Amino acid sequence: NKIFHIGINRTGSKSLCKALRILGILGIHNRGWGLKRINPELGIKRSGQWWFTDEEIKLLVKNGKNPLKELDLDSEFDAFIDFPFLHYDFLEKITPLYSNSLFIFLEVDFEDYWMRRVNRYFVYRDNRLQFPMHRQYDRYIKKYKTVDEFIKTKDTFKNYFNERMEFTNKFMLKHSKEDILKLNILGGDEWDKLCNFLEVDIPEVPFPHIGEHKKHKDLGLYFE
């Protein structure tokens, strides 16, 4: 069985990936961090940090190919988490290629989702030296130069959130309820629900809470 994350990002996906690894299920989060791989057929240039690019996944799907096969991902990983695996075309065209797939919907309330966006803005704006800055964050900060400018984007983020939820709800209707887990990590869901769904024993270690959300709180940079 392959496991696919559905829903939206910034919902505890890194924690989910770590939890699955503790359970012996190797998952890949986002674009993968590790080996440099070359794909001259698509003419895509990568940095050495990422296993593949977001564009690469999109092009393979658009060209009628299975990116998990083309990039040897399905032979190495059993769980696919966060973008680019959350793209609509990927979920609709690639997941049906894997029979007996399981889906984990990381639920989140919009206000919690929005607060994570707000925190990301504040932390990366005011504490640049404490966090590695990718180019996307540089653009993020330059685009919204004042707090007021950023706060005004709430409606835009809400529209995006609602669009993702609408797609996810329709997607779930196409699959058996027994194959879908609704997990709210930000709301406190931990081992019980996850292990019951996967029919495995609960490990004798705390449920992992990792990523920027946890990092920001530990540094006292999180705004309630």
PyMOL commands that set and color helices and strands:
alter all, ss='L'
color gray80, all
select helices_A, chain A and resi 13-22+54-62+67-70+88-93+95-97+110-126+128-130+135-143+147-151+154-173+177-179+191-198+212-218
alter helices_A, ss='H'
color red, helices_A
select strands_A, chain A and resi 3-6+27-29+79-81+102-106+180-183
alter strands_A, ss='S'
color yellow, strands_A
deselect
rebuild
show_as cartoon
